Amino acid sequence: VNLKMNGALKDVSSMGVQRISKVKNKNPAAIQITAEQLLAEAQAHRQDETLPPVERITDPEELDDYKYRTRKEFEDSIRRQTHHIGNWMKYAEWEAGLKEFRRARSIFERALEVDYQHVGLWLRYAEMEMKNKYINHARNVWERACKLLPGVDQFWLKYTYMEEVISNYDKVREIFESWLTWNPKDEAWHAYLKFEERMNNVKNCRQIFERFIDSSPNIGDQEASDAVARYLKAATFEEKMNDRERARLYYERALAELGEACLKENFFLAFC
C-alpha cells in the first residue's frame, strides 16, 4: 500500500505541481517604462476602425426594403424601451429626413402620449416643423406646449421669435400677453420690452414698464429689491430715450414708494 501511495504522489508531482521560482535580482531596471510610453505605444499599434460599407440604393424596391427594415428596427427599439424618448426622436427625425412628415408627426404624437412633460421632445417637434416651413403646424405645437407646460420660458421665447421672424408682430404681442397671465419671472417682461424696443414703439414700452412695476406686491427684502431694480430699469430706459424728466420721476417714485429699500449705493449712483 505504501508503495502505491508513494507512486501516486510521484505522479501528482510530475503532472502539475511546479516549484515557484524566486526573484533573484530585485534591483530596479536600468530603463524605466512610464505610463506615457505605454499609452504612446498603444496608440501607435492601434488599428484603424473598419467602417461599414456605404449602402447605395439604386431602385425603388431597394428603397422600400431599406425603409421597411429601418422602421422595424426603430419599432423594436421603442417597444423594448418605451420611455426612452431619445429613440422616439431619432425615429421621427429619420422619417422627416425622408420627407415623410405625416409619419414623423405621428411618431412625435405617440411619444408625447408616453411623456408630454419632456421639454426636449416639444422643442424637436416644433423645430422640425419650422425647419421645413410648416408654420401652422409649428404654431400648433407651440400653443400646446405653452398651455401644458407654461413654466418653461424656452417655449414662449421660441414661439415669439418664430412669429417675429415672419413679421407677425400682433401675434407676438398676443403671445407675450398670454405669457404674462401666468405670473412669470422678470425675464418675460424683459423679453417683451426688448421686442417693443426693436419695434421702436416707445409708447408700448412705457405702458409695459408701468405694468411691470405694479406686477407684484412689495413684501419682504427680496421683493423690495426686485421692485427697486424695476424702477432703475425704467429710469435707464427713459435716459436712453433722452427724457431725463421721466427718468427723475421714476427715481423719486421709487424713493417715495419703497423707502429704505432704495437706500443703497447702486441706487444713488444711478440717480446721480
Secondary structure, DSSP 8 states (H G I E B T S, - for coil): -HHHHHHHHHHHHHHT-------S--S--SS---HHHHHHHHHHT-------------SHHHHHHHHHHHHHHHHHHHHH-TT-HHHHHHHHHHHHHTT-HHHHHHHHHHHHHH-TT-HHHHHHHHHHHHHTT-HHHHHHHHHHHHHH-TT-HHHHHHHHHHHHHTT-HHHHHHHHHHHHTT---HHHHHHHHHHHHHTT-HHHHHHHHHHHHTSS---HHHHHHHHHHHHHHHHHHHHHTT-HHHHHHHHHHHHHHHGGGG-SHHHHHHH-
